[in-house]
Amino acid sequence: MNKRDKGLLRLIAIFKLLKAITLVAVGLGALHLLHDNNAADAMTHLAARFGINPGGRYVDHALAKIAKLPSKDFRDLGIGSFVYAALFLTEGLGLWLMKPWGEWFTSIITASLIPLEIFEIYRHPTIAKGIVLLLNLAIVVYLVVRIHKEHNEAD
C-alpha cells in the first residue's frame, strides 16, 4: 500500500469517526430530551448557549416541531443514532487500522446507506445532504476500485 492510499484511507476513517461522534452526541441529546419534561425549553436554552438566536425563524420552526414530538420519538432517535454511530465507529476504526475487512465493511455499509440518503434528499433537499451523498459515493467508488486492484495484484 502506497503512502497516498494510506492517507486517503485515514482521511475516510476520520470522516467516519466524526460522523460517529456526531451521532453519539445526537443520541445523548435525544435521550436527555426523553427525560426532560419540556424539550422545547431545553432546546431553546441550548440554542442560546451556542449563540443561536432562539427567536429566529428557523429555530422557532424547529422548536415548534420538537415540542410536538412524543417521548417515544426521542427514544427512537437516540437508539437509531447509537446504532449508526456503532457502524461508523467500526468503519472508521477498520480503515484507521488499515484492515482489509475495514475496506469491505465500509464499502458495503456506505453503499447500502446511499438509497436512504437519496430518499432524504428527495424529501428535504439541502446542500449539506448533497455534499455528504457525493462524499459517500466517492468513498464507495474509491474503495471498490482499491479492493479490486488489491485482489488483482494478489493473483
MIKOL-920078 format. One record per atom (N, C-alpha, C, CB): residue number from 1; residue in one letter; y, x, z. Coordinates in nm, 2 decimals, decimal comma, always signed. Glycine has a CB too. Layout:
<rs>
> NUM;A;Y;X;Z
...
</rs>
This chain:
<rs>
> 1;M;-0,12;+0,09;+0,00
> 1;M;+0,00;+0,00;+0,00
> 1;M;+0,12;+0,09;+0,00
> 1;M;+0,00;-0,10;+0,12
> 2;N;+0,21;+0,06;-0,10
> 2;N;+0,33;+0,15;-0,10
> 2;N;+0,44;+0,10;-0,01
> 2;N;+0,39;+0,15;-0,25
> 3;K;+0,54;+0,18;+0,01
> 3;K;+0,65;+0,16;+0,10
> 3;K;+0,72;+0,03;+0,08
> 3;K;+0,75;+0,28;+0,10
> 4;R;+0,74;+0,00;-0,06
> 4;R;+0,81;-0,12;-0,09
> 4;R;+0,74;-0,25;-0,05
> 4;R;+0,84;-0,13;-0,25
> 5;D;+0,60;-0,25;-0,07
> 5;D;+0,52;-0,36;-0,03
> 5;D;+0,52;-0,38;+0,12
> 5;D;+0,38;-0,34;-0,08
> 6;K;+0,52;-0,27;+0,19
> 6;K;+0,52;-0,28;+0,34
> 6;K;+0,65;-0,34;+0,38
> 6;K;+0,50;-0,14;+0,40
> 7;G;+0,76;-0,30;+0,32
> 7;G;+0,89;-0,35;+0,35
> 7;G;+0,91;-0,50;+0,32
> 7;G;+1,00;-0,28;+0,28
> 8;L;+0,85;-0,54;+0,21
> 8;L;+0,86;-0,68;+0,17
> 8;L;+0,77;-0,77;+0,27
> 8;L;+0,81;-0,71;+0,03
> 9;L;+0,65;-0,72;+0,30
> 9;L;+0,57;-0,79;+0,40
> 9;L;+0,63;-0,80;+0,53
> 9;L;+0,43;-0,72;+0,41
> 10;R;+0,70;-0,70;+0,58
> 10;R;+0,77;-0,70;+0,71
> 10;R;+0,89;-0,80;+0,70
> 10;R;+0,82;-0,56;+0,74
> 11;L;+0,96;-0,80;+0,59
> 11;L;+1,07;-0,90;+0,57
> 11;L;+1,02;-1,04;+0,58
> 11;L;+1,14;-0,87;+0,44
> 12;I;+0,91;-1,07;+0,51
> 12;I;+0,84;-1,20;+0,51
> 12;I;+0,80;-1,23;+0,65
> 12;I;+0,73;-1,21;+0,41
> 13;A;+0,74;-1,14;+0,72
> 13;A;+0,70;-1,15;+0,86
> 13;A;+0,82;-1,19;+0,95
> 13;A;+0,63;-1,03;+0,91
> 14;I;+0,93;-1,13;+0,93
> 14;I;+1,05;-1,16;+1,01
> 14;I;+1,09;-1,30;+0,99
> 14;I;+1,16;-1,06;+0,98
> 15;F;+1,09;-1,34;+0,86
> 15;F;+1,13;-1,47;+0,82
> 15;F;+1,04;-1,58;+0,89
> 15;F;+1,12;-1,49;+0,67
> 16;K;+0,91;-1,55;+0,89
> 16;K;+0,81;-1,64;+0,95
> 16;K;+0,83;-1,65;+1,10
> 16;K;+0,67;-1,60;+0,92
> 17;L;+0,85;-1,53;+1,16
> 17;L;+0,87;-1,52;+1,31
> 17;L;+1,00;-1,59;+1,35
> 17;L;+0,87;-1,38;+1,35
> 18;L;+1,11;-1,58;+1,27
> 18;L;+1,23;-1,65;+1,30
> 18;L;+1,21;-1,80;+1,29
> 18;L;+1,35;-1,61;+1,20
> 19;K;+1,13;-1,85;+1,20
> 19;K;+1,10;-1,99;+1,19
> 19;K;+1,02;-2,03;+1,31
> 19;K;+1,02;-2,02;+1,06
> 20;A;+0,93;-1,95;+1,36
> 20;A;+0,85;-1,98;+1,47
> 20;A;+0,94;-1,99;+1,60
> 20;A;+0,74;-1,88;+1,50
> 21;I;+1,03;-1,90;+1,61
> 21;I;+1,12;-1,90;+1,73
> 21;I;+1,21;-2,03;+1,73
> 21;I;+1,21;-1,77;+1,73
> 22;T;+1,26;-2,06;+1,61
> 22;T;+1,34;-2,18;+1,59
> 22;T;+1,27;-2,30;+1,63
> 22;T;+1,40;-2,19;+1,45
> 23;L;+1,14;-2,31;+1,58
> 23;L;+1,06;-2,43;+1,61
> 23;L;+1,02;-2,44;+1,76
> 23;L;+0,94;-2,43;+1,53
> 24;V;+1,00;-2,33;+1,83
> 24;V;+0,98;-2,33;+1,97
> 24;V;+1,10;-2,38;+2,04
> 24;V;+0,94;-2,19;+2,02
> 25;A;+1,22;-2,34;+2,00
> 25;A;+1,35;-2,39;+2,06
> 25;A;+1,36;-2,54;+2,04
> 25;A;+1,47;-2,32;+2,00
> 26;V;+1,33;-2,59;+1,92
> 26;V;+1,34;-2,73;+1,89
> 26;V;+1,24;-2,81;+1,97
> 26;V;+1,31;-2,76;+1,74
> 27;G;+1,12;-2,75;+1,99
> 27;G;+1,01;-2,82;+2,07
> 27;G;+1,05;-2,83;+2,21
> 27;G;+0,88;-2,74;+2,06
> 28;L;+1,11;-2,72;+2,27
> 28;L;+1,15;-2,72;+2,41
> 28;L;+1,27;-2,82;+2,42
> 28;L;+1,20;-2,58;+2,45
> 29;G;+1,36;-2,82;+2,33
> 29;G;+1,47;-2,91;+2,34
> 29;G;+1,42;-3,06;+2,33
> 29;G;+1,57;-2,89;+2,22
> 30;A;+1,33;-3,09;+2,24
> 30;A;+1,27;-3,22;+2,23
> 30;A;+1,20;-3,26;+2,36
> 30;A;+1,17;-3,23;+2,11
> 31;L;+1,13;-3,17;+2,42
> 31;L;+1,06;-3,21;+2,55
> 31;L;+1,16;-3,22;+2,66
> 31;L;+0,96;-3,10;+2,58
> 32;H;+1,27;-3,14;+2,66
> 32;H;+1,37;-3,16;+2,76
> 32;H;+1,44;-3,30;+2,74
> 32;H;+1,48;-3,05;+2,74
> 33;L;+1,46;-3,34;+2,62
> 33;L;+1,52;-3,47;+2,60
> 33;L;+1,43;-3,59;+2,63
> 33;L;+1,57;-3,49;+2,45
> 34;L;+1,30;-3,56;+2,62
> 34;L;+1,19;-3,66;+2,66
> 34;L;+1,21;-3,70;+2,80
> 34;L;+1,05;-3,60;+2,64
> 35;H;+1,25;-3,60;+2,89
> 35;H;+1,26;-3,63;+3,03
> 35;H;+1,40;-3,66;+3,07
> 35;H;+1,21;-3,52;+3,11
> 36;D;+1,49;-3,66;+2,98
> 36;D;+1,64;-3,69;+3,01
> 36;D;+1,66;-3,84;+2,98
> 36;D;+1,73;-3,60;+2,92
> 37;N;+1,72;-3,90;+3,08
> 37;N;+1,75;-4,05;+3,07
> 37;N;+1,85;-4,08;+2,96
> 37;N;+1,79;-4,10;+3,20
> 38;N;+1,94;-3,99;+2,93
> 38;N;+2,04;-4,02;+2,83
> 38;N;+2,05;-3,90;+2,73
> 38;N;+2,18;-4,04;+2,89
> 39;A;+1,96;-3,90;+2,63
> 39;A;+1,95;-3,80;+2,53
> 39;A;+2,09;-3,77;+2,46
> 39;A;+1,84;-3,83;+2,43
> 40;A;+2,16;-3,88;+2,43
> 40;A;+2,29;-3,86;+2,36
> 40;A;+2,39;-3,78;+2,44
> 40;A;+2,35;-4,00;+2,32
> 41;D;+2,39;-3,81;+2,57
> 41;D;+2,48;-3,74;+2,66
> 41;D;+2,44;-3,59;+2,67
> 41;D;+2,48;-3,80;+2,80
> 42;A;+2,31;-3,56;+2,67
> 42;A;+2,26;-3,43;+2,68
> 42;A;+2,30;-3,35;+2,55
> 42;A;+2,11;-3,42;+2,70
> 43;M;+2,29;-3,42;+2,44
> 43;M;+2,32;-3,36;+2,31
> 43;M;+2,47;-3,34;+2,29
> 43;M;+2,27;-3,44;+2,19
> 44;T;+2,55;-3,43;+2,35
> 44;T;+2,70;-3,42;+2,34
> 44;T;+2,74;-3,29;+2,42
> 44;T;+2,77;-3,54;+2,40
> 45;H;+2,68;-3,28;+2,54
> 45;H;+2,71;-3,16;+2,63
> 45;H;+2,66;-3,03;+2,55
> 45;H;+2,63;-3,17;+2,76
> 46;L;+2,55;-3,03;+2,49
> 46;L;+2,50;-2,92;+2,42
> 46;L;+2,59;-2,88;+2,30
> 46;L;+2,36;-2,94;+2,37
> 47;A;+2,64;-2,98;+2,23
> 47;A;+2,73;-2,96;+2,11
> 47;A;+2,86;-2,90;+2,16
> 47;A;+2,76;-3,09;+2,04
> 48;A;+2,91;-2,95;+2,27
> 48;A;+3,04;-2,89;+2,33
> 48;A;+3,01;-2,75;+2,37
> 48;A;+3,09;-2,98;+2,44
> 49;R;+2,90;-2,72;+2,43
> 49;R;+2,87;-2,59;+2,48
> 49;R;+2,87;-2,49;+2,37
> 49;R;+2,73;-2,59;+2,55
> 50;F;+2,82;-2,53;+2,25
> 50;F;+2,82;-2,44;+2,13
> 50;F;+2,95;-2,44;+2,05
> 50;F;+2,70;-2,47;+2,04
> 51;G;+3,05;-2,51;+2,10
> 51;G;+3,18;-2,51;+2,03
> 51;G;+3,18;-2,61;+1,92
> 51;G;+3,21;-2,38;+1,98
> 52;I;+3,09;-2,70;+1,91
> 52;I;+3,09;-2,81;+1,81
> 52;I;+3,16;-2,93;+1,86
> 52;I;+2,94;-2,84;+1,76
> 53;N;+3,25;-2,98;+1,78
> 53;N;+3,33;-3,10;+1,82
> 53;N;+3,24;-3,22;+1,83
> 53;N;+3,44;-3,13;+1,72
> 54;P;+3,21;-3,26;+1,96
> 54;P;+3,12;-3,38;+1,98
> 54;P;+3,18;-3,51;+1,92
> 54;P;+3,10;-3,40;+2,13
> 55;G;+3,31;-3,51;+1,89
> 55;G;+3,37;-3,63;+1,83
> 55;G;+3,37;-3,63;+1,68
> 55;G;+3,51;-3,65;+1,89
> 56;G;+3,32;-3,52;+1,62
> 56;G;+3,32;-3,51;+1,48
> 56;G;+3,23;-3,61;+1,41
> 56;G;+3,27;-3,37;+1,43
> 57;R;+3,26;-3,64;+1,28
> 57;R;+3,19;-3,75;+1,21
> 57;R;+3,04;-3,73;+1,21
> 57;R;+3,24;-3,76;+1,07
> 58;Y;+2,99;-3,61;+1,17
> 58;Y;+2,85;-3,58;+1,16
> 58;Y;+2,78;-3,57;+1,29
> 58;Y;+2,83;-3,44;+1,09
> 59;V;+2,85;-3,52;+1,39
> 59;V;+2,79;-3,51;+1,52
> 59;V;+2,78;-3,65;+1,58
> 59;V;+2,88;-3,42;+1,62
> 60;D;+2,88;-3,73;+1,57
> 60;D;+2,87;-3,87;+1,61
> 60;D;+2,76;-3,95;+1,55
> 60;D;+3,01;-3,94;+1,59
> 61;H;+2,74;-3,93;+1,42
> 61;H;+2,63;-3,99;+1,35
> 61;H;+2,50;-3,95;+1,40
> 61;H;+2,64;-3,96;+1,20
> 62;A;+2,48;-3,82;+1,42
> 62;A;+2,36;-3,76;+1,48
> 62;A;+2,33;-3,81;+1,62
> 62;A;+2,36;-3,61;+1,48
> 63;L;+2,44;-3,82;+1,70
> 63;L;+2,42;-3,86;+1,84
> 63;L;+2,38;-4,01;+1,84
> 63;L;+2,55;-3,84;+1,92
> 64;A;+2,44;-4,09;+1,75
> 64;A;+2,40;-4,23;+1,75
> 64;A;+2,25;-4,25;+1,71
> 64;A;+2,49;-4,31;+1,64
> 65;K;+2,21;-4,17;+1,62
> 65;K;+2,06;-4,17;+1,58
> 65;K;+1,98;-4,13;+1,70
> 65;K;+2,03;-4,08;+1,46
> 66;I;+2,02;-4,02;+1,77
> 66;I;+1,94;-3,97;+1,88
> 66;I;+1,93;-4,07;+2,00
> 66;I;+2,00;-3,84;+1,94
> 67;A;+2,04;-4,14;+2,02
> 67;A;+2,05;-4,24;+2,13
> 67;A;+1,95;-4,36;+2,10
> 67;A;+2,19;-4,30;+2,14
> 68;K;+1,92;-4,39;+1,98
> 68;K;+1,83;-4,50;+1,94
> 68;K;+1,68;-4,46;+1,94
> 68;K;+1,87;-4,55;+1,81
> 69;L;+1,66;-4,33;+1,95
> 69;L;+1,52;-4,28;+1,94
> 69;L;+1,44;-4,31;+2,07
> 69;L;+1,51;-4,13;+1,92
> 70;P;+1,32;-4,36;+2,05
> 70;P;+1,23;-4,38;+2,17
> 70;P;+1,18;-4,25;+2,22
> 70;P;+1,11;-4,48;+2,14
> 71;S;+1,14;-4,24;+2,35
> 71;S;+1,09;-4,11;+2,40
> 71;S;+0,97;-4,06;+2,33
> 71;S;+1,07;-4,13;+2,55
> 72;K;+0,89;-4,15;+2,28
> 72;K;+0,77;-4,11;+2,20
> 72;K;+0,81;-4,02;+2,08
> 72;K;+0,69;-4,24;+2,15
> 73;D;+0,92;-4,05;+2,02
> 73;D;+0,96;-3,96;+1,91
> 73;D;+1,00;-3,82;+1,95
> 73;D;+1,08;-4,03;+1,84
> 74;F;+1,05;-3,81;+2,07
> 74;F;+1,08;-3,68;+2,12
> 74;F;+0,95;-3,60;+2,15
> 74;F;+1,17;-3,69;+2,25
> 75;R;+0,86;-3,67;+2,21
> 75;R;+0,73;-3,61;+2,24
> 75;R;+0,66;-3,56;+2,11
> 75;R;+0,63;-3,71;+2,31
> 76;D;+0,66;-3,65;+2,01
> 76;D;+0,60;-3,62;+1,88
> 76;D;+0,67;-3,50;+1,81
> 76;D;+0,60;-3,74;+1,78
> 77;L;+0,81;-3,50;+1,82
> 77;L;+0,88;-3,39;+1,76
> 77;L;+0,85;-3,26;+1,84
> 77;L;+1,03;-3,42;+1,77
> 78;G;+0,84;-3,26;+1,97
> 78;G;+0,80;-3,14;+2,05
> 78;G;+0,67;-3,09;+2,01
> 78;G;+0,81;-3,17;+2,19
> 79;I;+0,57;-3,18;+2,01
> 79;I;+0,43;-3,14;+1,97
> 79;I;+0,42;-3,08;+1,83
> 79;I;+0,33;-3,26;+1,99
> 80;G;+0,48;-3,15;+1,74
> 80;G;+0,48;-3,11;+1,60
> 80;G;+0,55;-2,97;+1,58
> 80;G;+0,55;-3,21;+1,51
> 81;S;+0,66;-2,95;+1,65
> 81;S;+0,73;-2,82;+1,65
> 81;S;+0,65;-2,71;+1,70
> 81;S;+0,86;-2,83;+1,73
> 82;F;+0,57;-2,73;+1,81
> 82;F;+0,49;-2,63;+1,86
> 82;F;+0,37;-2,60;+1,77
> 82;F;+0,44;-2,67;+2,00
> 83;V;+0,32;-2,70;+1,70
> 83;V;+0,20;-2,68;+1,61
> 83;V;+0,25;-2,59;+1,49
> 83;V;+0,15;-2,81;+1,56
> 84;Y;+0,37;-2,63;+1,43
> 84;Y;+0,42;-2,55;+1,32
> 84;Y;+0,46;-2,41;+1,37
> 84;Y;+0,54;-2,62;+1,26
> 85;A;+0,51;-2,40;+1,49
> 85;A;+0,55;-2,27;+1,54
> 85;A;+0,43;-2,18;+1,55
> 85;A;+0,62;-2,28;+1,68
> 86;A;+0,32;-2,24;+1,60
> 86;A;+0,19;-2,16;+1,61
> 86;A;+0,15;-2,11;+1,47
> 86;A;+0,08;-2,24;+1,68
> 87;L;+0,16;-2,19;+1,37
> 87;L;+0,12;-2,15;+1,23
> 87;L;+0,21;-2,04;+1,19
> 87;L;+0,13;-2,27;+1,14
> 88;F;+0,34;-2,05;+1,20
> 88;F;+0,44;-1,95;+1,16
> 88;F;+0,42;-1,82;+1,24
> 88;F;+0,58;-2,00;+1,17
> 89;L;+0,39;-1,83;+1,37
> 89;L;+0,37;-1,71;+1,45
> 89;L;+0,25;-1,64;+1,40
> 89;L;+0,35;-1,75;+1,60
> 90;T;+0,14;-1,71;+1,37
> 90;T;+0,02;-1,65;+1,32
> 90;T;+0,04;-1,58;+1,19
> 90;T;-0,09;-1,75;+1,30
> 91;E;+0,12;-1,65;+1,10
> 91;E;+0,15;-1,59;+0,97
> 91;E;+0,23;-1,46;+0,99
> 91;E;+0,23;-1,69;+0,88
> 92;G;+0,34;-1,47;+1,07
> 92;G;+0,43;-1,36;+1,09
> 92;G;+0,36;-1,24;+1,15
> 92;G;+0,54;-1,40;+1,19
> 93;L;+0,27;-1,26;+1,25
> 93;L;+0,20;-1,15;+1,32
> 93;L;+0,10;-1,09;+1,22
> 93;L;+0,13;-1,20;+1,44
> 94;G;+0,03;-1,17;+1,14
> 94;G;-0,07;-1,12;+1,05
> 94;G;+0,00;-1,03;+0,94
> 94;G;-0,14;-1,23;+0,98
> 95;L;+0,12;-1,07;+0,90
> 95;L;+0,19;-0,99;+0,80
> 95;L;+0,25;-0,87;+0,86
> 95;L;+0,30;-1,08;+0,74
> 96;W;+0,31;-0,88;+0,98
> 96;W;+0,37;-0,77;+1,05
> 96;W;+0,26;-0,66;+1,07
> 96;W;+0,43;-0,81;+1,19
> 97;L;+0,14;-0,70;+1,11
> 97;L;+0,03;-0,60;+1,13
> 97;L;-0,04;-0,56;+1,00
> 97;L;-0,07;-0,66;+1,23
> 98;M;+0,01;-0,61;+0,89
> 98;M;-0,04;-0,57;+0,76
> 98;M;-0,19;-0,60;+0,74
> 98;M;-0,02;-0,42;+0,73
> 99;K;-0,23;-0,72;+0,80
> 99;K;-0,37;-0,76;+0,79
> 99;K;-0,39;-0,84;+0,66
> 99;K;-0,41;-0,84;+0,91
> 100;P;-0,50;-0,81;+0,59
> 100;P;-0,53;-0,89;+0,47
> 100;P;-0,54;-1,04;+0,49
> 100;P;-0,65;-0,84;+0,40
> 101;W;-0,60;-1,07;+0,61
> 101;W;-0,61;-1,22;+0,64
> 101;W;-0,47;-1,28;+0,66
> 101;W;-0,69;-1,24;+0,76
> 102;G;-0,37;-1,20;+0,70
> 102;G;-0,24;-1,25;+0,71
> 102;G;-0,18;-1,29;+0,58
> 102;G;-0,15;-1,15;+0,78
> 103;E;-0,21;-1,21;+0,48
> 103;E;-0,16;-1,24;+0,34
> 103;E;-0,22;-1,37;+0,29
> 103;E;-0,18;-1,13;+0,25
> 104;W;-0,35;-1,38;+0,31
> 104;W;-0,42;-1,50;+0,27
> 104;W;-0,38;-1,62;+0,34
> 104;W;-0,58;-1,48;+0,28
> 105;F;-0,37;-1,61;+0,47
> 105;F;-0,33;-1,72;+0,56
> 105;F;-0,19;-1,77;+0,52
> 105;F;-0,33;-1,68;+0,71
> 106;T;-0,10;-1,67;+0,51
> 106;T;+0,04;-1,71;+0,47
> 106;T;+0,05;-1,77;+0,34
> 106;T;+0,13;-1,58;+0,48
> 107;S;-0,03;-1,72;+0,24
> 107;S;-0,03;-1,78;+0,11
> 107;S;-0,07;-1,93;+0,11
> 107;S;-0,12;-1,70;+0,01
> 108;I;-0,18;-1,95;+0,18
> 108;I;-0,24;-2,09;+0,19
> 108;I;-0,15;-2,18;+0,26
> 108;I;-0,38;-2,08;+0,25
> 109;I;-0,11;-2,14;+0,38
> 109;I;-0,03;-2,23;+0,46
> 109;I;+0,11;-2,26;+0,40
> 109;I;+0,00;-2,17;+0,60
> 110;T;+0,17;-2,16;+0,35
> 110;T;+0,30;-2,17;+0,28
> 110;T;+0,29;-2,26;+0,16
> 110;T;+0,36;-2,04;+0,25
> 111;A;+0,19;-2,24;+0,08
> 111;A;+0,17;-2,32;-0,04
> 111;A;+0,14;-2,47;+0,00
> 111;A;+0,06;-2,27;-0,13
> 112;S;+0,06;-2,49;+0,10
> 112;S;+0,03;-2,62;+0,14
> 112;S;+0,15;-2,70;+0,20
> 112;S;-0,08;-2,62;+0,25
> 113;L;+0,25;-2,63;+0,25
> 113;L;+0,37;-2,70;+0,30
> 113;L;+0,48;-2,73;+0,20
> 113;L;+0,43;-2,62;+0,42
> 114;I;+0,46;-2,67;+0,08
> 114;I;+0,56;-2,69;-0,02
> 114;I;+0,58;-2,83;-0,07
> 114;I;+0,53;-2,60;-0,15
> 115;P;+0,47;-2,91;-0,08
> 115;P;+0,49;-3,05;-0,12
> 115;P;+0,57;-3,13;-0,01
> 115;P;+0,35;-3,12;-0,13
> 116;L;+0,55;-3,09;+0,12
> 116;L;+0,63;-3,16;+0,22
> 116;L;+0,78;-3,12;+0,21
> 116;L;+0,58;-3,12;+0,36
> 117;E;+0,80;-3,00;+0,18
> 117;E;+0,94;-2,95;+0,16
> 117;E;+1,01;-3,02;+0,04
> 117;E;+0,95;-2,80;+0,14
> 118;I;+0,93;-3,04;-0,07
> 118;I;+0,98;-3,11;-0,18
> 118;I;+1,01;-3,26;-0,15
> 118;I;+0,89;-3,10;-0,30
> 119;F;+0,92;-3,32;-0,07
> 119;F;+0,94;-3,46;-0,03
> 119;F;+1,07;-3,47;+0,06
> 119;F;+0,82;-3,51;+0,05
> 120;E;+1,09;-3,38;+0,15
> 120;E;+1,20;-3,38;+0,24
> 120;E;+1,33;-3,36;+0,15
> 120;E;+1,19;-3,27;+0,34
> 121;I;+1,33;-3,27;+0,06
> 121;I;+1,45;-3,25;-0,03
> 121;I;+1,47;-3,38;-0,11
> 121;I;+1,42;-3,13;-0,13
> 122;Y;+1,37;-3,45;-0,15
> 122;Y;+1,39;-3,57;-0,23
> 122;Y;+1,45;-3,68;-0,14
> 122;Y;+1,25;-3,62;-0,28
> 123;R;+1,41;-3,69;-0,01
> 123;R;+1,46;-3,79;+0,08
> 123;R;+1,60;-3,75;+0,13
> 123;R;+1,37;-3,80;+0,20
> 124;H;+1,63;-3,63;+0,16
> 124;H;+1,76;-3,59;+0,22
> 124;H;+1,79;-3,45;+0,16
> 124;H;+1,76;-3,59;+0,37
> 125;P;+1,84;-3,44;+0,04
> 125;P;+1,87;-3,31;-0,02
> 125;P;+1,98;-3,23;+0,05
> 125;P;+1,90;-3,32;-0,16
> 126;T;+1,96;-3,11;+0,08
> 126;T;+2,06;-3,02;+0,14
> 126;T;+2,04;-2,88;+0,07
> 126;T;+2,05;-3,01;+0,30
> 127;I;+2,15;-2,80;+0,07
> 127;I;+2,14;-2,67;+0,02
> 127;I;+2,04;-2,58;+0,10
> 127;I;+2,28;-2,60;+0,02
> 128;A;+2,05;-2,60;+0,23
> 128;A;+1,96;-2,52;+0,32
> 128;A;+1,81;-2,54;+0,29
> 128;A;+1,99;-2,55;+0,47
> 129;K;+1,77;-2,67;+0,27
> 129;K;+1,64;-2,71;+0,23
> 129;K;+1,60;-2,65;+0,10
> 129;K;+1,62;-2,86;+0,23
> 130;G;+1,69;-2,65;+0,01
> 130;G;+1,66;-2,59;-0,13
> 130;G;+1,64;-2,44;-0,12
> 130;G;+1,78;-2,62;-0,22
> 131;I;+1,72;-2,37;-0,04
> 131;I;+1,71;-2,23;-0,02
> 131;I;+1,57;-2,20;+0,04
> 131;I;+1,82;-2,17;+0,06
> 132;V;+1,53;-2,27;+0,15
> 132;V;+1,41;-2,25;+0,21
> 132;V;+1,29;-2,27;+0,11
> 132;V;+1,39;-2,34;+0,34
> 133;L;+1,30;-2,38;+0,03
> 133;L;+1,20;-2,40;-0,07
> 133;L;+1,18;-2,29;-0,16
> 133;L;+1,23;-2,53;-0,14
> 134;L;+1,30;-2,24;-0,21
> 134;L;+1,29;-2,13;-0,31
> 134;L;+1,23;-2,00;-0,24
> 134;L;+1,43;-2,10;-0,36
> 135;L;+1,27;-1,98;-0,12
> 135;L;+1,22;-1,86;-0,05
> 135;L;+1,07;-1,87;-0,03
> 135;L;+1,28;-1,85;+0,09
> 136;N;+1,02;-1,99;+0,01
> 136;N;+0,88;-2,01;+0,02
> 136;N;+0,80;-2,00;-0,11
> 136;N;+0,85;-2,15;+0,09
> 137;L;+0,86;-2,05;-0,22
> 137;L;+0,79;-2,04;-0,35
> 137;L;+0,78;-1,89;-0,38
> 137;L;+0,87;-2,11;-0,45
> 138;A;+0,89;-1,82;-0,36
> 138;A;+0,89;-1,67;-0,39
> 138;A;+0,79;-1,60;-0,31
> 138;A;+1,03;-1,61;-0,37
> 139;I;+0,77;-1,64;-0,18
> 139;I;+0,68;-1,58;-0,09
> 139;I;+0,53;-1,60;-0,14
> 139;I;+0,69;-1,63;+0,05
> 140;V;+0,50;-1,72;-0,18
> 140;V;+0,37;-1,76;-0,23
> 140;V;+0,34;-1,68;-0,36
> 140;V;+0,36;-1,91;-0,25
> 141;V;+0,43;-1,68;-0,45
> 141;V;+0,41;-1,61;-0,58
> 141;V;+0,39;-1,46;-0,55
> 141;V;+0,53;-1,63;-0,67
> 142;Y;+0,47;-1,40;-0,47
> 142;Y;+0,46;-1,26;-0,44
> 142;Y;+0,32;-1,23;-0,37
> 142;Y;+0,57;-1,21;-0,34
> 143;L;+0,28;-1,31;-0,27
> 143;L;+0,16;-1,28;-0,20
> 143;L;+0,04;-1,30;-0,29
> 143;L;+0,15;-1,37;-0,08
> 144;V;+0,04;-1,41;-0,37
> 144;V;-0,07;-1,43;-0,46
> 144;V;-0,09;-1,32;-0,56
> 144;V;-0,06;-1,57;-0,54
> 145;V;+0,02;-1,28;-0,62
> 145;V;+0,02;-1,16;-0,72
> 145;V;-0,03;-1,04;-0,65
> 145;V;+0,16;-1,14;-0,78
> 146;R;+0,02;-1,01;-0,52
> 146;R;-0,02;-0,90;-0,45
> 146;R;-0,17;-0,90;-0,41
> 146;R;+0,06;-0,89;-0,32
> 147;I;-0,22;-1,01;-0,37
> 147;I;-0,36;-1,03;-0,34
> 147;I;-0,45;-1,01;-0,46
> 147;I;-0,39;-1,17;-0,28
> 148;H;-0,41;-1,07;-0,57
> 148;H;-0,48;-1,05;-0,70
> 148;H;-0,48;-0,90;-0,74
> 148;H;-0,41;-1,13;-0,81
> 149;K;-0,37;-0,83;-0,73
> 149;K;-0,36;-0,69;-0,76
> 149;K;-0,45;-0,61;-0,67
> 149;K;-0,21;-0,64;-0,75
> 150;E;-0,45;-0,63;-0,54
> 150;E;-0,53;-0,56;-0,45
> 150;E;-0,68;-0,58;-0,48
> 150;E;-0,50;-0,60;-0,30
> 151;H;-0,71;-0,71;-0,51
> 151;H;-0,85;-0,74;-0,55
> 151;H;-0,90;-0,66;-0,67
> 151;H;-0,87;-0,89;-0,57
> 152;N;-0,81;-0,66;-0,77
> 152;N;-0,85;-0,59;-0,90
> 152;N;-0,86;-0,44;-0,88
> 152;N;-0,74;-0,62;-1,01
> 153;E;-0,78;-0,38;-0,79
> 153;E;-0,78;-0,24;-0,76
> 153;E;-0,91;-0,20;-0,68
> 153;E;-0,66;-0,19;-0,68
> 154;A;-0,96;-0,30;-0,60
> 154;A;-1,08;-0,27;-0,52
> 154;A;-1,21;-0,27;-0,61
> 154;A;-1,10;-0,38;-0,41
> 155;D;-1,20;-0,34;-0,73
> 155;D;-1,32;-0,35;-0,82
> 155;D;-1,34;-0,22;-0,89
> 155;D;-1,30;-0,46;-0,91
</rs>
